[in-house]
Amino acid sequence: MRSPSARATVVVFAPSHGALELAEGALRESGYRVLATSSSTEALLLAQTVAIDVLVADGDWALALVDEVRLLQPSTRVLRIAEPDEARNGDLVRPFALDELARMVAHALAD
């Protein structure tokens, strides 16, 4: 039997290609299906065509993207990586160490 993480689709949206590659690698290693992009247009296209279990969005400037994804897929869980004082809408928001990312995604899926 496959683990729940093997069935979960995670979209990672980050402006930095370095951060994007690190996050993508860490999540793939944990068995998630990962779609990574630094383009908000591409992230929205993914939300229109793929069922997203978790959206990991880096930065407070990703708020508009998060809102649009939630309109398209209200059940998508969101991990918005930003400063704690920017929290809103129940997002799991905080800076993280790379080894925590898979645990954070698992926690979002469990909620």
Biotite code that builds the C-alpha atoms (Angstrom):
import biotite.structure as struc

atoms = struc.array([
    struc.Atom([0.000, 0.000, 0.000], chain_id="A", res_id=1, res_name="MET", atom_name="CA", element="C"),
    struc.Atom([1.305, 3.464, -0.880], chain_id="A", res_id=2, res_name="ARG", atom_name="CA", element="C"),
    struc.Atom([1.759, 6.050, 1.826], chain_id="A", res_id=3, res_name="SER", atom_name="CA", element="C"),
    struc.Atom([-0.605, 9.058, 1.867], chain_id="A", res_id=4, res_name="PRO", atom_name="CA", element="C"),
    struc.Atom([2.308, 11.298, 0.943], chain_id="A", res_id=5, res_name="SER", atom_name="CA", element="C"),
    struc.Atom([2.874, 9.338, -2.272], chain_id="A", res_id=6, res_name="ALA", atom_name="CA", element="C"),
    struc.Atom([-0.627, 10.280, -3.422], chain_id="A", res_id=7, res_name="ARG", atom_name="CA", element="C"),
    struc.Atom([-0.490, 13.945, -2.377], chain_id="A", res_id=8, res_name="ALA", atom_name="CA", element="C"),
    struc.Atom([0.243, 16.628, -4.952], chain_id="A", res_id=9, res_name="THR", atom_name="CA", element="C"),
    struc.Atom([2.210, 19.600, -3.671], chain_id="A", res_id=10, res_name="VAL", atom_name="CA", element="C"),
    struc.Atom([2.704, 22.774, -5.700], chain_id="A", res_id=11, res_name="VAL", atom_name="CA", element="C"),
    struc.Atom([5.695, 24.839, -4.615], chain_id="A", res_id=12, res_name="VAL", atom_name="CA", element="C"),
    struc.Atom([5.728, 28.482, -5.651], chain_id="A", res_id=13, res_name="PHE", atom_name="CA", element="C"),
    struc.Atom([8.858, 30.519, -4.888], chain_id="A", res_id=14, res_name="ALA", atom_name="CA", element="C"),
    struc.Atom([10.585, 33.423, -6.634], chain_id="A", res_id=15, res_name="PRO", atom_name="CA", element="C"),
    struc.Atom([14.070, 32.086, -5.980], chain_id="A", res_id=16, res_name="SER", atom_name="CA", element="C"),
    struc.Atom([15.126, 29.186, -8.196], chain_id="A", res_id=17, res_name="HIS", atom_name="CA", element="C"),
    struc.Atom([17.547, 28.017, -5.501], chain_id="A", res_id=18, res_name="GLY", atom_name="CA", element="C"),
    struc.Atom([14.842, 27.853, -2.830], chain_id="A", res_id=19, res_name="ALA", atom_name="CA", element="C"),
    struc.Atom([12.491, 26.255, -5.333], chain_id="A", res_id=20, res_name="LEU", atom_name="CA", element="C"),
    struc.Atom([14.941, 23.467, -6.168], chain_id="A", res_id=21, res_name="GLU", atom_name="CA", element="C"),
    struc.Atom([15.723, 22.775, -2.513], chain_id="A", res_id=22, res_name="LEU", atom_name="CA", element="C"),
    struc.Atom([12.051, 22.584, -1.530], chain_id="A", res_id=23, res_name="ALA", atom_name="CA", element="C"),
    struc.Atom([11.184, 20.455, -4.543], chain_id="A", res_id=24, res_name="GLU", atom_name="CA", element="C"),
    struc.Atom([13.992, 18.006, -3.793], chain_id="A", res_id=25, res_name="GLY", atom_name="CA", element="C"),
    struc.Atom([13.119, 17.683, -0.111], chain_id="A", res_id=26, res_name="ALA", atom_name="CA", element="C"),
    struc.Atom([9.457, 16.990, -0.851], chain_id="A", res_id=27, res_name="LEU", atom_name="CA", element="C"),
    struc.Atom([10.149, 14.527, -3.683], chain_id="A", res_id=28, res_name="ARG", atom_name="CA", element="C"),
    struc.Atom([12.510, 12.668, -1.377], chain_id="A", res_id=29, res_name="GLU", atom_name="CA", element="C"),
    struc.Atom([9.609, 12.323, 1.072], chain_id="A", res_id=30, res_name="SER", atom_name="CA", element="C"),
    struc.Atom([7.410, 10.761, -1.603], chain_id="A", res_id=31, res_name="GLY", atom_name="CA", element="C"),
    struc.Atom([5.215, 13.684, -2.627], chain_id="A", res_id=32, res_name="TYR", atom_name="CA", element="C"),
    struc.Atom([4.292, 14.462, -6.218], chain_id="A", res_id=33, res_name="ARG", atom_name="CA", element="C"),
    struc.Atom([5.816, 17.933, -6.574], chain_id="A", res_id=34, res_name="VAL", atom_name="CA", element="C"),
    struc.Atom([5.130, 20.598, -9.178], chain_id="A", res_id=35, res_name="LEU", atom_name="CA", element="C"),
    struc.Atom([7.419, 23.589, -8.719], chain_id="A", res_id=36, res_name="ALA", atom_name="CA", element="C"),
    struc.Atom([7.335, 27.004, -10.340], chain_id="A", res_id=37, res_name="THR", atom_name="CA", element="C"),
    struc.Atom([8.614, 30.533, -9.879], chain_id="A", res_id=38, res_name="SER", atom_name="CA", element="C"),
    struc.Atom([5.824, 31.885, -12.105], chain_id="A", res_id=39, res_name="SER", atom_name="CA", element="C"),
    struc.Atom([2.507, 32.949, -10.585], chain_id="A", res_id=40, res_name="SER", atom_name="CA", element="C"),
    struc.Atom([0.903, 32.524, -14.025], chain_id="A", res_id=41, res_name="THR", atom_name="CA", element="C"),
    struc.Atom([2.096, 28.918, -14.200], chain_id="A", res_id=42, res_name="GLU", atom_name="CA", element="C"),
    struc.Atom([0.971, 28.281, -10.612], chain_id="A", res_id=43, res_name="ALA", atom_name="CA", element="C"),
    struc.Atom([-2.530, 29.498, -11.522], chain_id="A", res_id=44, res_name="LEU", atom_name="CA", element="C"),
    struc.Atom([-2.558, 27.314, -14.624], chain_id="A", res_id=45, res_name="LEU", atom_name="CA", element="C"),
    struc.Atom([-1.673, 24.340, -12.423], chain_id="A", res_id=46, res_name="LEU", atom_name="CA", element="C"),
    struc.Atom([-4.549, 25.227, -10.096], chain_id="A", res_id=47, res_name="ALA", atom_name="CA", element="C"),
    struc.Atom([-6.882, 25.186, -13.102], chain_id="A", res_id=48, res_name="GLN", atom_name="CA", element="C"),
    struc.Atom([-5.704, 21.792, -14.337], chain_id="A", res_id=49, res_name="THR", atom_name="CA", element="C"),
    struc.Atom([-4.380, 19.727, -11.410], chain_id="A", res_id=50, res_name="VAL", atom_name="CA", element="C"),
    struc.Atom([-5.934, 18.802, -8.069], chain_id="A", res_id=51, res_name="ALA", atom_name="CA", element="C"),
    struc.Atom([-3.584, 20.389, -5.522], chain_id="A", res_id=52, res_name="ILE", atom_name="CA", element="C"),
    struc.Atom([-3.454, 18.966, -2.010], chain_id="A", res_id=53, res_name="ASP", atom_name="CA", element="C"),
    struc.Atom([-0.983, 21.501, -0.619], chain_id="A", res_id=54, res_name="VAL", atom_name="CA", element="C"),
    struc.Atom([0.273, 24.812, -1.992], chain_id="A", res_id=55, res_name="LEU", atom_name="CA", element="C"),
    struc.Atom([3.592, 25.971, -0.557], chain_id="A", res_id=56, res_name="VAL", atom_name="CA", element="C"),
    struc.Atom([3.928, 29.677, -1.379], chain_id="A", res_id=57, res_name="ALA", atom_name="CA", element="C"),
    struc.Atom([7.002, 31.679, -0.452], chain_id="A", res_id=58, res_name="ASP", atom_name="CA", element="C"),
    struc.Atom([6.693, 35.320, 0.505], chain_id="A", res_id=59, res_name="GLY", atom_name="CA", element="C"),
    struc.Atom([4.011, 37.790, 1.467], chain_id="A", res_id=60, res_name="ASP", atom_name="CA", element="C"),
    struc.Atom([3.700, 38.907, -2.161], chain_id="A", res_id=61, res_name="TRP", atom_name="CA", element="C"),
    struc.Atom([2.115, 35.474, -2.879], chain_id="A", res_id=62, res_name="ALA", atom_name="CA", element="C"),
    struc.Atom([-1.126, 36.507, -1.130], chain_id="A", res_id=63, res_name="LEU", atom_name="CA", element="C"),
    struc.Atom([-2.974, 37.184, -4.394], chain_id="A", res_id=64, res_name="ALA", atom_name="CA", element="C"),
    struc.Atom([-1.944, 33.776, -5.747], chain_id="A", res_id=65, res_name="LEU", atom_name="CA", element="C"),
    struc.Atom([-3.093, 32.058, -2.548], chain_id="A", res_id=66, res_name="VAL", atom_name="CA", element="C"),
    struc.Atom([-6.467, 33.805, -2.787], chain_id="A", res_id=67, res_name="ASP", atom_name="CA", element="C"),
    struc.Atom([-6.916, 32.814, -6.432], chain_id="A", res_id=68, res_name="GLU", atom_name="CA", element="C"),
    struc.Atom([-5.957, 29.190, -5.797], chain_id="A", res_id=69, res_name="VAL", atom_name="CA", element="C"),
    struc.Atom([-8.434, 29.064, -2.904], chain_id="A", res_id=70, res_name="ARG", atom_name="CA", element="C"),
    struc.Atom([-11.183, 30.332, -5.219], chain_id="A", res_id=71, res_name="LEU", atom_name="CA", element="C"),
    struc.Atom([-10.400, 27.573, -7.716], chain_id="A", res_id=72, res_name="LEU", atom_name="CA", element="C"),
    struc.Atom([-9.748, 24.834, -5.160], chain_id="A", res_id=73, res_name="GLN", atom_name="CA", element="C"),
    struc.Atom([-11.194, 25.701, -1.741], chain_id="A", res_id=74, res_name="PRO", atom_name="CA", element="C"),
    struc.Atom([-9.979, 22.464, -0.136], chain_id="A", res_id=75, res_name="SER", atom_name="CA", element="C"),
    struc.Atom([-6.321, 23.102, -1.002], chain_id="A", res_id=76, res_name="THR", atom_name="CA", element="C"),
    struc.Atom([-4.229, 23.434, 2.130], chain_id="A", res_id=77, res_name="ARG", atom_name="CA", element="C"),
    struc.Atom([-1.764, 26.307, 2.141], chain_id="A", res_id=78, res_name="VAL", atom_name="CA", element="C"),
    struc.Atom([1.673, 26.672, 3.666], chain_id="A", res_id=79, res_name="LEU", atom_name="CA", element="C"),
    struc.Atom([2.620, 30.282, 3.143], chain_id="A", res_id=80, res_name="ARG", atom_name="CA", element="C"),
    struc.Atom([6.202, 30.814, 4.162], chain_id="A", res_id=81, res_name="ILE", atom_name="CA", element="C"),
    struc.Atom([6.460, 34.336, 5.549], chain_id="A", res_id=82, res_name="ALA", atom_name="CA", element="C"),
    struc.Atom([6.984, 36.201, 8.773], chain_id="A", res_id=83, res_name="GLU", atom_name="CA", element="C"),
    struc.Atom([4.610, 35.295, 11.640], chain_id="A", res_id=84, res_name="PRO", atom_name="CA", element="C"),
    struc.Atom([3.039, 38.763, 11.796], chain_id="A", res_id=85, res_name="ASP", atom_name="CA", element="C"),
    struc.Atom([1.794, 38.280, 8.216], chain_id="A", res_id=86, res_name="GLU", atom_name="CA", element="C"),
    struc.Atom([-0.432, 35.305, 9.157], chain_id="A", res_id=87, res_name="ALA", atom_name="CA", element="C"),
    struc.Atom([-3.986, 35.304, 7.861], chain_id="A", res_id=88, res_name="ARG", atom_name="CA", element="C"),
    struc.Atom([-6.760, 32.931, 6.865], chain_id="A", res_id=89, res_name="ASN", atom_name="CA", element="C"),
    struc.Atom([-5.375, 30.114, 8.999], chain_id="A", res_id=90, res_name="GLY", atom_name="CA", element="C"),
    struc.Atom([-2.276, 29.605, 6.860], chain_id="A", res_id=91, res_name="ASP", atom_name="CA", element="C"),
    struc.Atom([0.603, 27.803, 8.485], chain_id="A", res_id=92, res_name="LEU", atom_name="CA", element="C"),
    struc.Atom([3.047, 30.663, 8.350], chain_id="A", res_id=93, res_name="VAL", atom_name="CA", element="C"),
    struc.Atom([6.648, 30.766, 9.526], chain_id="A", res_id=94, res_name="ARG", atom_name="CA", element="C"),
    struc.Atom([10.186, 30.473, 8.283], chain_id="A", res_id=95, res_name="PRO", atom_name="CA", element="C"),
    struc.Atom([11.434, 26.883, 8.346], chain_id="A", res_id=96, res_name="PHE", atom_name="CA", element="C"),
    struc.Atom([14.507, 24.716, 8.134], chain_id="A", res_id=97, res_name="ALA", atom_name="CA", element="C"),
    struc.Atom([14.522, 22.610, 4.979], chain_id="A", res_id=98, res_name="LEU", atom_name="CA", element="C"),
    struc.Atom([14.319, 19.357, 6.943], chain_id="A", res_id=99, res_name="ASP", atom_name="CA", element="C"),
    struc.Atom([11.024, 20.567, 8.450], chain_id="A", res_id=100, res_name="GLU", atom_name="CA", element="C"),
    struc.Atom([9.254, 21.104, 5.141], chain_id="A", res_id=101, res_name="LEU", atom_name="CA", element="C"),
    struc.Atom([8.018, 17.535, 4.645], chain_id="A", res_id=102, res_name="ALA", atom_name="CA", element="C"),
    struc.Atom([6.755, 17.462, 8.251], chain_id="A", res_id=103, res_name="ARG", atom_name="CA", element="C"),
    struc.Atom([4.926, 20.750, 7.701], chain_id="A", res_id=104, res_name="MET", atom_name="CA", element="C"),
    struc.Atom([3.263, 19.364, 4.547], chain_id="A", res_id=105, res_name="VAL", atom_name="CA", element="C"),
    struc.Atom([2.303, 16.161, 6.391], chain_id="A", res_id=106, res_name="ALA", atom_name="CA", element="C"),
    struc.Atom([0.802, 18.247, 9.183], chain_id="A", res_id=107, res_name="HIS", atom_name="CA", element="C"),
    struc.Atom([-1.194, 20.336, 6.672], chain_id="A", res_id=108, res_name="ALA", atom_name="CA", element="C"),
    struc.Atom([-2.519, 17.144, 5.066], chain_id="A", res_id=109, res_name="LEU", atom_name="CA", element="C"),
    struc.Atom([-3.540, 15.756, 8.464], chain_id="A", res_id=110, res_name="ALA", atom_name="CA", element="C"),
    struc.Atom([-5.679, 18.802, 9.329], chain_id="A", res_id=111, res_name="ASP", atom_name="CA", element="C"),
])
